[in-house]
Amino acid sequence: MGNRTWRIIPSSRGMSVLYLVVGVILAISAGIQLTSDMAVLPLISGVAAVALVIIAIVGLARPGVRTPAR
């Protein structure tokens, strides 16, 4: 087995923008669901959406940390 590393930051600016859009949509959806009732799944979805937005912002703000495309 070769050297496998986790690559979280998207490899291109376009993928970072896609991550950002998807993260914002998921965060809005989770927020709307949480206003009606407090459930575990929308809360987990909201946390994952915030993490996705942070990863996208890092990919857009610091191009040097992007993983090279294979």
mmCIF file of the N, C-alpha and C atoms, coordinates in Angstrom:
data_MODEL
# 
_entry.id   MODEL 
# 
loop_
_atom_site.group_PDB 
_atom_site.id 
_atom_site.type_symbol 
_atom_site.label_atom_id 
_atom_site.label_alt_id 
_atom_site.label_comp_id 
_atom_site.label_asym_id 
_atom_site.label_entity_id 
_atom_site.label_seq_id 
_atom_site.pdbx_PDB_ins_code 
_atom_site.Cartn_x 
_atom_site.Cartn_y 
_atom_site.Cartn_z 
_atom_site.occupancy 
_atom_site.B_iso_or_equiv 
_atom_site.pdbx_formal_charge 
_atom_site.auth_seq_id 
_atom_site.auth_comp_id 
_atom_site.auth_asym_id 
_atom_site.auth_atom_id 
_atom_site.pdbx_PDB_model_num 
ATOM 1   N N  . MET A 1 1  ? 0.832   -1.174 0.000   1.00 0.00 ? 1  MET A N  1 
ATOM 2   C CA . MET A 1 1  ? 0.000   0.000  0.000   1.00 0.00 ? 1  MET A CA 1 
ATOM 3   C C  . MET A 1 1  ? 0.878   1.239  0.000   1.00 0.00 ? 1  MET A C  1 
ATOM 4   N N  . GLY A 1 2  ? 0.484   2.187  -0.783  1.00 0.00 ? 2  GLY A N  1 
ATOM 5   C CA . GLY A 1 2  ? 1.248   3.426  -0.906  1.00 0.00 ? 2  GLY A CA 1 
ATOM 6   C C  . GLY A 1 2  ? 0.938   4.411  0.202   1.00 0.00 ? 2  GLY A C  1 
ATOM 7   N N  . ASN A 1 3  ? 1.543   5.536  0.110   1.00 0.00 ? 3  ASN A N  1 
ATOM 8   C CA . ASN A 1 3  ? 1.327   6.603  1.071   1.00 0.00 ? 3  ASN A CA 1 
ATOM 9   C C  . ASN A 1 3  ? 0.007   7.293  0.753   1.00 0.00 ? 3  ASN A C  1 
ATOM 10  N N  . ARG A 1 4  ? -0.947  7.143  1.629   1.00 0.00 ? 4  ARG A N  1 
ATOM 11  C CA . ARG A 1 4  ? -2.253  7.766  1.420   1.00 0.00 ? 4  ARG A CA 1 
ATOM 12  C C  . ARG A 1 4  ? -2.445  8.865  2.450   1.00 0.00 ? 4  ARG A C  1 
ATOM 13  N N  . THR A 1 5  ? -2.778  10.028 1.958   1.00 0.00 ? 5  THR A N  1 
ATOM 14  C CA . THR A 1 5  ? -3.058  11.148 2.848   1.00 0.00 ? 5  THR A CA 1 
ATOM 15  C C  . THR A 1 5  ? -4.473  11.648 2.588   1.00 0.00 ? 5  THR A C  1 
ATOM 16  N N  . TRP A 1 6  ? -5.042  12.258 3.601   1.00 0.00 ? 6  TRP A N  1 
ATOM 17  C CA . TRP A 1 6  ? -6.368  12.834 3.462   1.00 0.00 ? 6  TRP A CA 1 
ATOM 18  C C  . TRP A 1 6  ? -6.239  14.181 2.787   1.00 0.00 ? 6  TRP A C  1 
ATOM 19  N N  . ARG A 1 7  ? -7.005  14.397 1.757   1.00 0.00 ? 7  ARG A N  1 
ATOM 20  C CA . ARG A 1 7  ? -6.993  15.671 1.045   1.00 0.00 ? 7  ARG A CA 1 
ATOM 21  C C  . ARG A 1 7  ? -8.379  16.277 1.138   1.00 0.00 ? 7  ARG A C  1 
ATOM 22  N N  . ILE A 1 8  ? -8.491  17.304 1.938   1.00 0.00 ? 8  ILE A N  1 
ATOM 23  C CA . ILE A 1 8  ? -9.792  17.901 2.204   1.00 0.00 ? 8  ILE A CA 1 
ATOM 24  C C  . ILE A 1 8  ? -10.037 19.126 1.341   1.00 0.00 ? 8  ILE A C  1 
ATOM 25  N N  . ILE A 1 9  ? -9.013  19.942 1.151   1.00 0.00 ? 9  ILE A N  1 
ATOM 26  C CA . ILE A 1 9  ? -9.163  21.179 0.396   1.00 0.00 ? 9  ILE A CA 1 
ATOM 27  C C  . ILE A 1 9  ? -9.364  20.841 -1.084  1.00 0.00 ? 9  ILE A C  1 
ATOM 28  N N  . PRO A 1 10 ? -10.365 21.432 -1.746  1.00 0.00 ? 10 PRO A N  1 
ATOM 29  C CA . PRO A 1 10 ? -10.600 21.140 -3.165  1.00 0.00 ? 10 PRO A CA 1 
ATOM 30  C C  . PRO A 1 10 ? -9.395  21.488 -4.038  1.00 0.00 ? 10 PRO A C  1 
ATOM 31  N N  . SER A 1 11 ? -9.302  20.827 -5.179  1.00 0.00 ? 11 SER A N  1 
ATOM 32  C CA . SER A 1 11 ? -8.129  20.987 -6.038  1.00 0.00 ? 11 SER A CA 1 
ATOM 33  C C  . SER A 1 11 ? -8.198  22.196 -6.958  1.00 0.00 ? 11 SER A C  1 
ATOM 34  N N  . SER A 1 12 ? -9.355  22.805 -7.112  1.00 0.00 ? 12 SER A N  1 
ATOM 35  C CA . SER A 1 12 ? -9.471  23.950 -8.016  1.00 0.00 ? 12 SER A CA 1 
ATOM 36  C C  . SER A 1 12 ? -10.388 25.010 -7.427  1.00 0.00 ? 12 SER A C  1 
ATOM 37  N N  . ARG A 1 13 ? -10.324 26.184 -8.038  1.00 0.00 ? 13 ARG A N  1 
ATOM 38  C CA . ARG A 1 13 ? -11.175 27.293 -7.599  1.00 0.00 ? 13 ARG A CA 1 
ATOM 39  C C  . ARG A 1 13 ? -12.650 26.965 -7.865  1.00 0.00 ? 13 ARG A C  1 
ATOM 40  N N  . GLY A 1 14 ? -12.936 26.324 -8.974  1.00 0.00 ? 14 GLY A N  1 
ATOM 41  C CA . GLY A 1 14 ? -14.312 25.962 -9.298  1.00 0.00 ? 14 GLY A CA 1 
ATOM 42  C C  . GLY A 1 14 ? -14.920 24.997 -8.289  1.00 0.00 ? 14 GLY A C  1 
ATOM 43  N N  . MET A 1 15 ? -14.124 24.019 -7.870  1.00 0.00 ? 15 MET A N  1 
ATOM 44  C CA . MET A 1 15 ? -14.616 23.077 -6.861  1.00 0.00 ? 15 MET A CA 1 
ATOM 45  C C  . MET A 1 15 ? -14.828 23.784 -5.519  1.00 0.00 ? 15 MET A C  1 
ATOM 46  N N  . SER A 1 16 ? -13.970 24.741 -5.201  1.00 0.00 ? 16 SER A N  1 
ATOM 47  C CA . SER A 1 16 ? -14.137 25.500 -3.960  1.00 0.00 ? 16 SER A CA 1 
ATOM 48  C C  . SER A 1 16 ? -15.439 26.292 -3.985  1.00 0.00 ? 16 SER A C  1 
ATOM 49  N N  . VAL A 1 17 ? -15.736 26.895 -5.125  1.00 0.00 ? 17 VAL A N  1 
ATOM 50  C CA . VAL A 1 17 ? -16.990 27.642 -5.259  1.00 0.00 ? 17 VAL A CA 1 
ATOM 51  C C  . VAL A 1 17 ? -18.181 26.694 -5.150  1.00 0.00 ? 17 VAL A C  1 
ATOM 52  N N  . LEU A 1 18 ? -18.076 25.515 -5.749  1.00 0.00 ? 18 LEU A N  1 
ATOM 53  C CA . LEU A 1 18 ? -19.145 24.528 -5.654  1.00 0.00 ? 18 LEU A CA 1 
ATOM 54  C C  . LEU A 1 18 ? -19.351 24.097 -4.205  1.00 0.00 ? 18 LEU A C  1 
ATOM 55  N N  . TYR A 1 19 ? -18.273 23.827 -3.474  1.00 0.00 ? 19 TYR A N  1 
ATOM 56  C CA . TYR A 1 19 ? -18.368 23.483 -2.059  1.00 0.00 ? 19 TYR A CA 1 
ATOM 57  C C  . TYR A 1 19 ? -19.047 24.599 -1.281  1.00 0.00 ? 19 TYR A C  1 
ATOM 58  N N  . LEU A 1 20 ? -18.694 25.845 -1.598  1.00 0.00 ? 20 LEU A N  1 
ATOM 59  C CA . LEU A 1 20 ? -19.267 26.990 -0.900  1.00 0.00 ? 20 LEU A CA 1 
ATOM 60  C C  . LEU A 1 20 ? -20.767 27.084 -1.139  1.00 0.00 ? 20 LEU A C  1 
ATOM 61  N N  . VAL A 1 21 ? -21.191 26.934 -2.380  1.00 0.00 ? 21 VAL A N  1 
ATOM 62  C CA . VAL A 1 21 ? -22.615 27.017 -2.707  1.00 0.00 ? 21 VAL A CA 1 
ATOM 63  C C  . VAL A 1 21 ? -23.397 25.892 -2.032  1.00 0.00 ? 21 VAL A C  1 
ATOM 64  N N  . VAL A 1 22 ? -22.888 24.679 -2.115  1.00 0.00 ? 22 VAL A N  1 
ATOM 65  C CA . VAL A 1 22 ? -23.564 23.538 -1.492  1.00 0.00 ? 22 VAL A CA 1 
ATOM 66  C C  . VAL A 1 22 ? -23.616 23.704 0.027   1.00 0.00 ? 22 VAL A C  1 
ATOM 67  N N  . GLY A 1 23 ? -22.529 24.177 0.624   1.00 0.00 ? 23 GLY A N  1 
ATOM 68  C CA . GLY A 1 23 ? -22.506 24.387 2.068   1.00 0.00 ? 23 GLY A CA 1 
ATOM 69  C C  . GLY A 1 23 ? -23.506 25.426 2.522   1.00 0.00 ? 23 GLY A C  1 
ATOM 70  N N  . VAL A 1 24 ? -23.625 26.518 1.777   1.00 0.00 ? 24 VAL A N  1 
ATOM 71  C CA . VAL A 1 24 ? -24.587 27.562 2.135   1.00 0.00 ? 24 VAL A CA 1 
ATOM 72  C C  . VAL A 1 24 ? -26.014 27.039 1.996   1.00 0.00 ? 24 VAL A C  1 
ATOM 73  N N  . ILE A 1 25 ? -26.296 26.308 0.930   1.00 0.00 ? 25 ILE A N  1 
ATOM 74  C CA . ILE A 1 25 ? -27.641 25.748 0.746   1.00 0.00 ? 25 ILE A CA 1 
ATOM 75  C C  . ILE A 1 25 ? -27.981 24.779 1.876   1.00 0.00 ? 25 ILE A C  1 
ATOM 76  N N  . LEU A 1 26 ? -27.034 23.921 2.242   1.00 0.00 ? 26 LEU A N  1 
ATOM 77  C CA . LEU A 1 26 ? -27.276 22.979 3.339   1.00 0.00 ? 26 LEU A CA 1 
ATOM 78  C C  . LEU A 1 26 ? -27.459 23.696 4.668   1.00 0.00 ? 26 LEU A C  1 
ATOM 79  N N  . ALA A 1 27 ? -26.690 24.759 4.908   1.00 0.00 ? 27 ALA A N  1 
ATOM 80  C CA . ALA A 1 27 ? -26.815 25.513 6.151   1.00 0.00 ? 27 ALA A CA 1 
ATOM 81  C C  . ALA A 1 27 ? -28.178 26.198 6.241   1.00 0.00 ? 27 ALA A C  1 
ATOM 82  N N  . ILE A 1 28 ? -28.632 26.761 5.144   1.00 0.00 ? 28 ILE A N  1 
ATOM 83  C CA . ILE A 1 28 ? -29.952 27.403 5.136   1.00 0.00 ? 28 ILE A CA 1 
ATOM 84  C C  . ILE A 1 28 ? -31.045 26.371 5.368   1.00 0.00 ? 28 ILE A C  1 
ATOM 85  N N  . SER A 1 29 ? -30.937 25.230 4.711   1.00 0.00 ? 29 SER A N  1 
ATOM 86  C CA . SER A 1 29 ? -31.927 24.167 4.888   1.00 0.00 ? 29 SER A CA 1 
ATOM 87  C C  . SER A 1 29 ? -31.963 23.670 6.332   1.00 0.00 ? 29 SER A C  1 
ATOM 88  N N  . ALA A 1 30 ? -30.782 23.466 6.921   1.00 0.00 ? 30 ALA A N  1 
ATOM 89  C CA . ALA A 1 30 ? -30.736 23.004 8.310   1.00 0.00 ? 30 ALA A CA 1 
ATOM 90  C C  . ALA A 1 30 ? -31.292 24.069 9.244   1.00 0.00 ? 30 ALA A C  1 
ATOM 91  N N  . GLY A 1 31 ? -31.008 25.338 8.972   1.00 0.00 ? 31 GLY A N  1 
ATOM 92  C CA . GLY A 1 31 ? -31.538 26.419 9.802   1.00 0.00 ? 31 GLY A CA 1 
ATOM 93  C C  . GLY A 1 31 ? -33.050 26.494 9.758   1.00 0.00 ? 31 GLY A C  1 
ATOM 94  N N  . ILE A 1 32 ? -33.610 26.321 8.569   1.00 0.00 ? 32 ILE A N  1 
ATOM 95  C CA . ILE A 1 32 ? -35.075 26.332 8.437   1.00 0.00 ? 32 ILE A CA 1 
ATOM 96  C C  . ILE A 1 32 ? -35.692 25.171 9.199   1.00 0.00 ? 32 ILE A C  1 
ATOM 97  N N  . GLN A 1 33 ? -35.079 23.996 9.116   1.00 0.00 ? 33 GLN A N  1 
ATOM 98  C CA . GLN A 1 33 ? -35.603 22.831 9.832   1.00 0.00 ? 33 GLN A CA 1 
ATOM 99  C C  . GLN A 1 33 ? -35.480 23.009 11.342  1.00 0.00 ? 33 GLN A C  1 
ATOM 100 N N  . LEU A 1 34 ? -34.424 23.665 11.791  1.00 0.00 ? 34 LEU A N  1 
ATOM 101 C CA . LEU A 1 34 ? -34.232 23.843 13.230  1.00 0.00 ? 34 LEU A CA 1 
ATOM 102 C C  . LEU A 1 34 ? -35.173 24.884 13.818  1.00 0.00 ? 34 LEU A C  1 
ATOM 103 N N  . THR A 1 35 ? -35.737 25.768 13.003  1.00 0.00 ? 35 THR A N  1 
ATOM 104 C CA . THR A 1 35 ? -36.674 26.753 13.537  1.00 0.00 ? 35 THR A CA 1 
ATOM 105 C C  . THR A 1 35 ? -37.999 26.114 13.922  1.00 0.00 ? 35 THR A C  1 
ATOM 106 N N  . SER A 1 36 ? -38.369 25.036 13.227  1.00 0.00 ? 36 SER A N  1 
ATOM 107 C CA . SER A 1 36 ? -39.644 24.398 13.532  1.00 0.00 ? 36 SER A CA 1 
ATOM 108 C C  . SER A 1 36 ? -39.538 23.429 14.707  1.00 0.00 ? 36 SER A C  1 
ATOM 109 N N  . ASP A 1 37 ? -38.480 22.684 14.805  1.00 0.00 ? 37 ASP A N  1 
ATOM 110 C CA . ASP A 1 37 ? -38.289 21.763 15.929  1.00 0.00 ? 37 ASP A CA 1 
ATOM 111 C C  . ASP A 1 37 ? -36.808 21.452 16.095  1.00 0.00 ? 37 ASP A C  1 
ATOM 112 N N  . MET A 1 38 ? -36.437 21.088 17.288  1.00 0.00 ? 38 MET A N  1 
ATOM 113 C CA . MET A 1 38 ? -35.032 20.776 17.576  1.00 0.00 ? 38 MET A CA 1 
ATOM 114 C C  . MET A 1 38 ? -34.832 19.270 17.389  1.00 0.00 ? 38 MET A C  1 
ATOM 115 N N  . ALA A 1 39 ? -34.112 18.918 16.343  1.00 0.00 ? 39 ALA A N  1 
ATOM 116 C CA . ALA A 1 39 ? -33.846 17.516 16.057  1.00 0.00 ? 39 ALA A CA 1 
ATOM 117 C C  . ALA A 1 39 ? -32.342 17.335 15.873  1.00 0.00 ? 39 ALA A C  1 
ATOM 118 N N  . VAL A 1 40 ? -31.897 16.113 16.002  1.00 0.00 ? 40 VAL A N  1 
ATOM 119 C CA . VAL A 1 40 ? -30.473 15.822 15.931  1.00 0.00 ? 40 VAL A CA 1 
ATOM 120 C C  . VAL A 1 40 ? -29.953 15.881 14.501  1.00 0.00 ? 40 VAL A C  1 
ATOM 121 N N  . LEU A 1 41 ? -30.693 15.326 13.557  1.00 0.00 ? 41 LEU A N  1 
ATOM 122 C CA . LEU A 1 41 ? -30.215 15.270 12.175  1.00 0.00 ? 41 LEU A CA 1 
ATOM 123 C C  . LEU A 1 41 ? -30.008 16.647 11.534  1.00 0.00 ? 41 LEU A C  1 
ATOM 124 N N  . PRO A 1 42 ? -30.949 17.578 11.666  1.00 0.00 ? 42 PRO A N  1 
ATOM 125 C CA . PRO A 1 42 ? -30.676 18.915 11.120  1.00 0.00 ? 42 PRO A CA 1 
ATOM 126 C C  . PRO A 1 42 ? -29.508 19.616 11.826  1.00 0.00 ? 42 PRO A C  1 
ATOM 127 N N  . LEU A 1 43 ? -29.314 19.335 13.083  1.00 0.00 ? 43 LEU A N  1 
ATOM 128 C CA . LEU A 1 43 ? -28.194 19.917 13.813  1.00 0.00 ? 43 LEU A CA 1 
ATOM 129 C C  . LEU A 1 43 ? -26.867 19.386 13.260  1.00 0.00 ? 43 LEU A C  1 
ATOM 130 N N  . ILE A 1 44 ? -26.786 18.094 13.033  1.00 0.00 ? 44 ILE A N  1 
ATOM 131 C CA . ILE A 1 44 ? -25.580 17.490 12.444  1.00 0.00 ? 44 ILE A CA 1 
ATOM 132 C C  . ILE A 1 44 ? -25.370 18.015 11.025  1.00 0.00 ? 44 ILE A C  1 
ATOM 133 N N  . SER A 1 45 ? -26.451 18.140 10.269  1.00 0.00 ? 45 SER A N  1 
ATOM 134 C CA . SER A 1 45 ? -26.367 18.673 8.916   1.00 0.00 ? 45 SER A CA 1 
ATOM 135 C C  . SER A 1 45 ? -25.869 20.117 8.919   1.00 0.00 ? 45 SER A C  1 
ATOM 136 N N  . GLY A 1 46 ? -26.317 20.898 9.875   1.00 0.00 ? 46 GLY A N  1 
ATOM 137 C CA . GLY A 1 46 ? -25.858 22.282 9.991   1.00 0.00 ? 46 GLY A CA 1 
ATOM 138 C C  . GLY A 1 46 ? -24.384 22.378 10.311  1.00 0.00 ? 46 GLY A C  1 
ATOM 139 N N  . VAL A 1 47 ? -23.916 21.532 11.205  1.00 0.00 ? 47 VAL A N  1 
ATOM 140 C CA . VAL A 1 47 ? -22.489 21.522 11.554  1.00 0.00 ? 47 VAL A CA 1 
ATOM 141 C C  . VAL A 1 47 ? -21.652 21.099 10.351  1.00 0.00 ? 47 VAL A C  1 
ATOM 142 N N  . ALA A 1 48 ? -22.112 20.084 9.627   1.00 0.00 ? 48 ALA A N  1 
ATOM 143 C CA . ALA A 1 48 ? -21.394 19.641 8.424   1.00 0.00 ? 48 ALA A CA 1 
ATOM 144 C C  . ALA A 1 48 ? -21.387 20.738 7.354   1.00 0.00 ? 48 ALA A C  1 
ATOM 145 N N  . ALA A 1 49 ? -22.480 21.473 7.239   1.00 0.00 ? 49 ALA A N  1 
ATOM 146 C CA . ALA A 1 49 ? -22.547 22.560 6.263   1.00 0.00 ? 49 ALA A CA 1 
ATOM 147 C C  . ALA A 1 49 ? -21.564 23.669 6.607   1.00 0.00 ? 49 ALA A C  1 
ATOM 148 N N  . VAL A 1 50 ? -21.471 24.003 7.876   1.00 0.00 ? 50 VAL A N  1 
ATOM 149 C CA . VAL A 1 50 ? -20.512 25.032 8.303   1.00 0.00 ? 50 VAL A CA 1 
ATOM 150 C C  . VAL A 1 50 ? -19.088 24.568 8.026   1.00 0.00 ? 50 VAL A C  1 
ATOM 151 N N  . ALA A 1 51 ? -18.795 23.301 8.289   1.00 0.00 ? 51 ALA A N  1 
ATOM 152 C CA . ALA A 1 51 ? -17.458 22.766 7.998   1.00 0.00 ? 51 ALA A CA 1 
ATOM 153 C C  . ALA A 1 51 ? -17.162 22.829 6.499   1.00 0.00 ? 51 ALA A C  1 
ATOM 154 N N  . LEU A 1 52 ? -18.147 22.526 5.670   1.00 0.00 ? 52 LEU A N  1 
ATOM 155 C CA . LEU A 1 52 ? -17.966 22.578 4.220   1.00 0.00 ? 52 LEU A CA 1 
ATOM 156 C C  . LEU A 1 52 ? -17.699 24.003 3.743   1.00 0.00 ? 52 LEU A C  1 
ATOM 157 N N  . VAL A 1 53 ? -18.406 24.961 4.328   1.00 0.00 ? 53 VAL A N  1 
ATOM 158 C CA . VAL A 1 53 ? -18.192 26.367 3.970   1.00 0.00 ? 53 VAL A CA 1 
ATOM 159 C C  . VAL A 1 53 ? -16.787 26.806 4.374   1.00 0.00 ? 53 VAL A C  1 
ATOM 160 N N  . ILE A 1 54 ? -16.330 26.399 5.542   1.00 0.00 ? 54 ILE A N  1 
ATOM 161 C CA . ILE A 1 54 ? -14.981 26.763 5.999   1.00 0.00 ? 54 ILE A CA 1 
ATOM 162 C C  . ILE A 1 54 ? -13.919 26.171 5.070   1.00 0.00 ? 54 ILE A C  1 
ATOM 163 N N  . ILE A 1 55 ? -14.093 24.920 4.672   1.00 0.00 ? 55 ILE A N  1 
ATOM 164 C CA . ILE A 1 55 ? -13.147 24.288 3.752   1.00 0.00 ? 55 ILE A CA 1 
ATOM 165 C C  . ILE A 1 55 ? -13.128 25.024 2.420   1.00 0.00 ? 55 ILE A C  1 
ATOM 166 N N  . ALA A 1 56 ? -14.308 25.429 1.932   1.00 0.00 ? 56 ALA A N  1 
ATOM 167 C CA . ALA A 1 56 ? -14.380 26.151 0.664   1.00 0.00 ? 56 ALA A CA 1 
ATOM 168 C C  . ALA A 1 56 ? -13.702 27.510 0.768   1.00 0.00 ? 56 ALA A C  1 
ATOM 169 N N  . ILE A 1 57 ? -13.884 28.196 1.877   1.00 0.00 ? 57 ILE A N  1 
ATOM 170 C CA . ILE A 1 57 ? -13.261 29.509 2.054   1.00 0.00 ? 57 ILE A CA 1 
ATOM 171 C C  . ILE A 1 57 ? -11.742 29.376 2.114   1.00 0.00 ? 57 ILE A C  1 
ATOM 172 N N  . VAL A 1 58 ? -11.258 28.349 2.791   1.00 0.00 ? 58 VAL A N  1 
ATOM 173 C CA . VAL A 1 58 ? -9.808  28.123 2.829   1.00 0.00 ? 58 VAL A CA 1 
ATOM 174 C C  . VAL A 1 58 ? -9.283  27.843 1.428   1.00 0.00 ? 58 VAL A C  1 
ATOM 175 N N  . GLY A 1 59 ? -10.000 27.053 0.648   1.00 0.00 ? 59 GLY A N  1 
ATOM 176 C CA . GLY A 1 59 ? -9.586  26.754 -0.718  1.00 0.00 ? 59 GLY A CA 1 
ATOM 177 C C  . GLY A 1 59 ? -9.570  27.977 -1.619  1.00 0.00 ? 59 GLY A C  1 
ATOM 178 N N  . LEU A 1 60 ? -10.491 28.905 -1.371  1.00 0.00 ? 60 LEU A N  1 
ATOM 179 C CA . LEU A 1 60 ? -10.538 30.119 -2.178  1.00 0.00 ? 60 LEU A CA 1 
ATOM 180 C C  . LEU A 1 60 ? -9.512  31.153 -1.722  1.00 0.00 ? 60 LEU A C  1 
ATOM 181 N N  . ALA A 1 61 ? -9.320  31.259 -0.420  1.00 0.00 ? 61 ALA A N  1 
ATOM 182 C CA . ALA A 1 61 ? -8.441  32.296 0.119   1.00 0.00 ? 61 ALA A CA 1 
ATOM 183 C C  . ALA A 1 61 ? -6.962  31.933 0.015   1.00 0.00 ? 61 ALA A C  1 
ATOM 184 N N  . ARG A 1 62 ? -6.626  30.662 0.104   1.00 0.00 ? 62 ARG A N  1 
ATOM 185 C CA . ARG A 1 62 ? -5.225  30.233 0.090   1.00 0.00 ? 62 ARG A CA 1 
ATOM 186 C C  . ARG A 1 62 ? -5.011  29.198 -0.998  1.00 0.00 ? 62 ARG A C  1 
ATOM 187 N N  . PRO A 1 63 ? -4.778  29.625 -2.223  1.00 0.00 ? 63 PRO A N  1 
ATOM 188 C CA . PRO A 1 63 ? -4.608  28.672 -3.331  1.00 0.00 ? 63 PRO A CA 1 
ATOM 189 C C  . PRO A 1 63 ? -3.420  27.728 -3.148  1.00 0.00 ? 63 PRO A C  1 
ATOM 190 N N  . GLY A 1 64 ? -2.448  28.090 -2.338  1.00 0.00 ? 64 GLY A N  1 
ATOM 191 C CA . GLY A 1 64 ? -1.274  27.242 -2.141  1.00 0.00 ? 64 GLY A CA 1 
ATOM 192 C C  . GLY A 1 64 ? -1.580  25.953 -1.402  1.00 0.00 ? 64 GLY A C  1 
ATOM 193 N N  . VAL A 1 65 ? -2.686  25.897 -0.657  1.00 0.00 ? 65 VAL A N  1 
ATOM 194 C CA . VAL A 1 65 ? -3.010  24.686 0.093   1.00 0.00 ? 65 VAL A CA 1 
ATOM 195 C C  . VAL A 1 65 ? -3.880  23.719 -0.686  1.00 0.00 ? 65 VAL A C  1 
ATOM 196 N N  . ARG A 1 66 ? -4.289  24.097 -1.888  1.00 0.00 ? 66 ARG A N  1 
ATOM 197 C CA . ARG A 1 66 ? -5.098  23.191 -2.704  1.00 0.00 ? 66 ARG A CA 1 
ATOM 198 C C  . ARG A 1 66 ? -4.296  21.964 -3.091  1.00 0.00 ? 66 ARG A C  1 
ATOM 199 N N  . THR A 1 67 ? -4.958  20.848 -3.133  1.00 0.00 ? 67 THR A N  1 
ATOM 200 C CA . THR A 1 67 ? -4.297  19.613 -3.533  1.00 0.00 ? 67 THR A CA 1 
ATOM 201 C C  . THR A 1 67 ? -4.156  19.578 -5.045  1.00 0.00 ? 67 THR A C  1 
ATOM 202 N N  . PRO A 1 68 ? -3.031  19.101 -5.549  1.00 0.00 ? 68 PRO A N  1 
ATOM 203 C CA . PRO A 1 68 ? -2.883  19.039 -7.004  1.00 0.00 ? 68 PRO A CA 1 
ATOM 204 C C  . PRO A 1 68 ? -3.800  17.995 -7.599  1.00 0.00 ? 68 PRO A C  1 
ATOM 205 N N  . ALA A 1 69 ? -4.305  18.258 -8.783  1.00 0.00 ? 69 ALA A N  1 
ATOM 206 C CA . ALA A 1 69 ? -5.167  17.309 -9.472  1.00 0.00 ? 69 ALA A CA 1 
ATOM 207 C C  . ALA A 1 69 ? -4.338  16.117 -9.933  1.00 0.00 ? 69 ALA A C  1 
ATOM 208 N N  . ARG A 1 70 ? -4.921  14.944 -9.892  1.00 0.00 ? 70 ARG A N  1 
ATOM 209 C CA . ARG A 1 70 ? -4.201  13.736 -10.291 1.00 0.00 ? 70 ARG A CA 1 
ATOM 210 C C  . ARG A 1 70 ? -4.194  13.560 -11.761 1.00 0.00 ? 70 ARG A C  1 
# 
